[in-house]
Amino acid sequence: MKLIDFKNENKLGYNELAKMLGIKGANPAATVRKWCIGERIPRSNNIKNIQNKTKNKVKAQDFYG
């Protein structure tokens, strides 16, 4: 499942999803938005975190191809 599909299925905003995933930084919502729309691919440690927080609904291969 794509991260954007997980976000939409759970009726989450980018801020809410960023908080759920524990993303920190200057603008966590913007970071998550870029991941969702495919503009950026999360680093491996973030991908592992995303898998854990989404209970393996979103997996590493969902960010590629």
QUINORJO-V143348 format. One record per residue. N is the residue number from 1. RES is the residue in one letter. PHI is phi in whole degrees, -180 to 180 (999 if undefined). BURIAL is I if it has 16 or more other ideal C-beta (glycine too) atoms within 10 Angstrom, else O. Layout:
n=N res=RES phi=PHI burial=BURIAL
n=N res=RES phi=PHI burial=BURIAL
//
This chain:
n=1 res=M phi=999 burial=O
n=2 res=K phi=-71 burial=O
n=3 res=L phi=-60 burial=I
n=4 res=I phi=-63 burial=I
n=5 res=D phi=-68 burial=O
n=6 res=F phi=-62 burial=I
n=7 res=K phi=-59 burial=I
n=8 res=N phi=-69 burial=O
n=9 res=E phi=-61 burial=O
n=10 res=N phi=-96 burial=O
n=11 res=K phi=53 burial=O
n=12 res=L phi=-105 burial=I
n=13 res=G phi=-85 burial=O
n=14 res=Y phi=-63 burial=I
n=15 res=N phi=-63 burial=O
n=16 res=E phi=-63 burial=O
n=17 res=L phi=-65 burial=I
n=18 res=A phi=-61 burial=I
n=19 res=K phi=-65 burial=O
n=20 res=M phi=-59 burial=I
n=21 res=L phi=-83 burial=I
n=22 res=G phi=74 burial=O
n=23 res=I phi=-79 burial=I
n=24 res=K phi=-114 burial=O
n=25 res=G phi=130 burial=O
n=26 res=A phi=-66 burial=O
n=27 res=N phi=-146 burial=O
n=28 res=P phi=-58 burial=I
n=29 res=A phi=-63 burial=I
n=30 res=A phi=-66 burial=I
n=31 res=T phi=-61 burial=I
n=32 res=V phi=-65 burial=I
n=33 res=R phi=-60 burial=I
n=34 res=K phi=-63 burial=O
n=35 res=W phi=-65 burial=I
n=36 res=C phi=-65 burial=I
n=37 res=I phi=-89 burial=O
n=38 res=G phi=83 burial=O
n=39 res=E phi=-74 burial=O
n=40 res=R phi=-139 burial=O
n=41 res=I phi=-111 burial=O
n=42 res=P phi=-63 burial=I
n=43 res=R phi=-66 burial=O
n=44 res=S phi=-58 burial=O
n=45 res=N phi=-65 burial=O
n=46 res=N phi=-72 burial=I
n=47 res=I phi=-63 burial=I
n=48 res=K phi=-61 burial=O
n=49 res=N phi=-64 burial=O
n=50 res=I phi=-62 burial=I
n=51 res=Q phi=-58 burial=O
n=52 res=N phi=-64 burial=O
n=53 res=K phi=-70 burial=I
n=54 res=T phi=-98 burial=I
n=55 res=K phi=56 burial=O
n=56 res=N phi=65 burial=O
n=57 res=K phi=-75 burial=I
n=58 res=V phi=-109 burial=I
n=59 res=K phi=-118 burial=O
n=60 res=A phi=-54 burial=O
n=61 res=Q phi=-64 burial=O
n=62 res=D phi=-71 burial=I
n=63 res=F phi=-94 burial=I
n=64 res=Y phi=-117 burial=O
n=65 res=G phi=48 burial=O
//
